[in-house]
């Protein structure tokens, strides 16, 4: 690993708008019944690395927060959307979330579980917080969209973030958005630990063009 301590990499929102959009293109399974949840968890427990995220219906009234409506767990090519507003957290889900041997990669995990604790006493184990993890690679930004843009030069759309995650049926754009966020966490982690990200290359791409300075 190169000496990343010397870097403090960041990207502006305006730069992100010009990047191509990246979305999850694998299989998406919506989990709404206990039997579906048990089957999905059995499959996920065969993996040792998963992407993780949650979605909560936005509350526009101060002091009336909502509970987590959706939990996403993703492999490289299959994302499961657990509709917690219909299911709650089943015993099988809790066992996976508390299994330290299966690494779950997420961003702002503390916030996710702060909200989840409104309806469950599950104690998360085996989680890796990307906001802290990426600092070892010289990345100063902490939002998923910015971290992803720095590493891959691509943009994750946030257009569905404030939609109704407790709707009777999730729309296709909602499903893709939710799956992309969990998958993106996994993709970021694997890309970094495999040594594929060069912070010096990104830093060089952000450096001012000397020719422009001479002509200004």
Secondary structure, 3 states (H helix, E strand, C coil): CCCHHHCCECCCHHHHHCCEECCCCCEEEEECCHHHHHHHHHHHCCCCEEEEEEEECCCCCCCCCCCEEEEEEECCCEEEEEEHHHHCCCHHHHHHHCCCCCEEEECCHHHHHHHHCCCCCCCCCCEEEHHHHHHHHCECCCCHHHHHHHHHCEECCCCCCCCCCCCCCCCHHHHHHHHHHHHHHHHHHHHHHCCCCCHHHHHHHHCCCHHHHHHC
